[in-house]
């Protein structure tokens, strides 16, 4: 059986660390910012939660930057793919995406390149909200240096951005973890060996699969 190596070891490592940092941020964020929970927690536990939250924030923002510095060509290629003009197939994919989620057996999706238009849109929103979380978090970290009114706005921005990030994360888990049946097995791309079978590659990323199979560079047999 033929497979295509879709994700590198670096990409999978970054995803693992980012996942752990994100979970740490959500858990400690709830402990810190939900008043009823915060009031019920011992002071020492709260201080540990704050330290973990700040450490998680540094990993959350720093790991992707470090990965881009380690492999700048790969990062540049990815951004080039993300910012290229959408094709008719990309637009058709977005129009059909919701009907496809409810009835995947009857909705035929157009072929996609390495990154689906829906993924590009979702990743773009993740980047925007991550930046807003990072900026507002920096203000909250140094809250004593700014006016109380500004800090209140930063709290609001931080909370809203995290809620939106949480919604995007749930969608990512639903698809990426294979809860949605047509995506079953794709969790292996980031939490396994990074390989996708030829059949699944053609189903999900038809144009990209054809390019990879033609070149043969990342094709492996098992």
C-alpha positions in Angstrom: 0.0 0.0 0.0 1.3 3.4 -0.9 1.4 6.4 1.5 2.5 10.0 1.1 4.5 11.7 3.9 2.4 14.8 4.4 3.7 16.1 7.7 7.3 16.4 8.8 8.7 15.5 12.2 9.1 19.2 13.0 5.5 20.0 12.1 4.2 17.1 14.3 6.4 18.2 17.2 5.2 21.8 16.9 1.6 20.5 16.8 2.1 18.4 19.9 3.6 21.3 21.9 1.0 23.7 20.6 -1.8 21.3 21.6 -0.4 21.0 25.2 0.1 24.7 25.5 -3.4 25.4 24.3 -4.9 22.9 26.8 -2.8 24.5 29.6 -4.0 28.0 28.6 -7.7 27.0 28.5 -7.6 25.1 31.8 -5.6 27.7 33.8 -7.6 30.5 32.1 -10.8 29.1 33.5 -9.3 28.7 36.9 -8.0 32.3 36.9 -10.8 34.3 35.2 -14.0 32.6 36.3 -14.8 34.3 39.6 -16.7 31.5 41.3 -13.8 29.0 40.5 -11.0 31.5 41.4 -12.6 32.3 44.8 -12.8 28.6 45.6 -9.1 27.9 44.9 -6.3 28.2 47.4 -3.9 31.2 46.9 -0.9 28.9 46.3 -2.8 26.9 43.6 -3.8 30.2 41.9 -0.2 31.3 41.8 0.8 28.0 40.2 -2.0 28.4 37.7 -0.8 31.9 36.8 2.7 30.7 36.2 1.5 27.8 34.1 -0.7 30.2 32.1 2.2 32.5 31.4 4.5 29.6 30.5 1.8 28.2 28.2 1.4 31.6 26.5 5.2 31.8 25.8 5.1 28.3 24.2 1.9 29.0 22.3 3.3 32.1 20.7 7.0 31.1 20.6 6.9 27.6 19.2 5.5 28.6 15.7 8.0 31.4 15.5 10.9 29.1 16.4 9.7 26.5 13.8 9.7 29.3 11.1 13.2 30.2 12.0 14.3 26.5 11.9 12.7 25.9 8.5 12.2 29.3 6.8 11.8 27.9 3.3 9.0 25.6 4.4 7.3 28.5 6.2 7.7 30.8 3.2 6.2 28.1 1.0 3.2 27.6 3.3 2.5 31.3 3.5 2.7 31.5 -0.3 0.1 28.7 -0.6 -2.1 30.5 1.9 -2.0 33.8 0.1 -2.4 32.7 -3.4 -5.7 33.6 -5.2 -8.6 31.3 -4.7 -9.6 29.2 -7.7 -13.1 28.3 -8.8 -12.7 25.0 -7.0 -11.8 26.8 -3.7 -14.9 28.9 -3.9 -17.0 25.9 -4.7 -15.5 24.0 -1.7 -16.6 26.7 0.6 -20.1 26.9 -0.8 -20.5 23.1 -0.4 -18.8 22.7 2.9 -21.8 23.0 5.3 -24.0 20.7 3.1 -21.1 18.3 3.0 -20.9 18.2 6.8 -24.5 17.1 7.1 -24.6 14.7 4.1 -21.1 13.7 3.0 -22.2 10.7 1.0 -24.3 12.8 -1.4 -22.2 16.0 -1.7 -19.3 15.8 -4.1 -16.5 18.1 -3.1 -14.1 19.6 -5.7 -10.4 18.6 -5.7 -8.1 20.7 -3.5 -4.4 21.5 -3.3 -2.3 20.8 -0.3 -4.4 23.2 1.8 -8.1 23.3 1.5 -9.7 26.7 1.2 -11.7 26.0 4.4 -8.4 25.2 6.2 -6.8 28.4 5.0 -9.7 30.4 6.2 -9.8 28.7 9.6 -6.0 29.0 10.0 -6.2 32.7 9.2 -8.7 33.2 11.9 -6.6 31.2 14.4 -3.6 33.5 13.6 -5.7 36.7 14.1 -7.1 35.5 17.4 -3.7 34.2 18.6 -2.2 37.6 17.9 -5.1 39.3 19.8 -4.7 36.9 22.7 -0.9 37.6 22.7 -1.3 41.4 22.6 -4.0 41.6 25.2 -2.2 39.0 27.4 1.0 41.2 27.3 -1.0 44.1 28.6 -2.6 42.0 31.4 0.9 40.7 32.3 2.0 44.3 32.9 -1.4 45.5 34.2 0.1 47.8 36.8 1.8 49.9 34.1 -1.5 50.8 32.4 -4.8 52.5 33.3 -7.6 50.4 34.8 -9.9 51.3 32.0 -7.4 50.0 29.4 -6.9 46.8 31.3 -10.7 46.2 31.4 -10.8 46.5 27.6 -7.8 44.1 27.4 -9.6 41.6 29.6 -12.6 41.8 27.3 -10.5 41.4 24.2 -8.6 38.5 25.8 -11.8 36.7 26.8 -13.6 37.1 23.5 -10.5 36.0 21.5 -10.1 32.9 23.7 -13.8 32.1 23.2 -13.5 32.4 19.5 -10.3 30.3 19.6 -12.2 27.7 21.6 -14.9 27.5 18.9 -12.3 27.1 16.2 -10.6 24.4 18.3 -13.8 22.4 18.6 -14.2 22.5 14.8 -10.6 21.4 14.4 -11.0 18.5 16.8 -14.2 17.4 15.1 -12.5 17.2 11.7 -8.8 16.6 12.7 -9.5 13.9 15.2 -11.7 12.0 12.7 -15.0 12.3 14.7 -16.5 13.4 11.3 -16.5 10.0 9.5 -14.9 11.0 6.1 -11.9 12.4 8.1 -11.4 9.2 10.1 -7.7 8.4 10.4 -6.4 11.9 9.7 -5.4 12.2 13.3 -2.3 10.2 12.3 -1.1 13.2 10.3 -0.2 15.2 13.4 -0.3 12.6 16.2 1.2 9.7 14.3 3.7 9.2 11.6 2.5 12.0 9.4 1.6 9.7 6.5 -1.7 9.6 4.6 -2.7 6.7 2.3 -2.9 7.3 -1.4 -6.7 6.8 -1.4 -7.3 9.3 1.4 -4.9 11.8 -0.1 -6.8 11.6 -3.4 -10.1 12.0 -1.6 -9.1 15.0 0.5 -6.4 16.8 -1.5 -6.8 15.5 -5.1 -4.6 18.1 -6.8 -1.8 17.8 -4.2 -2.0 14.0 -4.2 -1.5 13.9 -8.0 1.5 16.2 -7.7 3.1 14.1 -5.0 2.5 10.8 -6.7 3.9 12.2 -10.0 7.1 13.5 -8.3 7.4 10.4 -6.0 9.6 12.3 -3.6 7.4 11.7 -0.5 5.7 8.5 -1.6 6.5 5.4 0.6 5.3 1.8 0.4 4.3 -0.2 3.4 
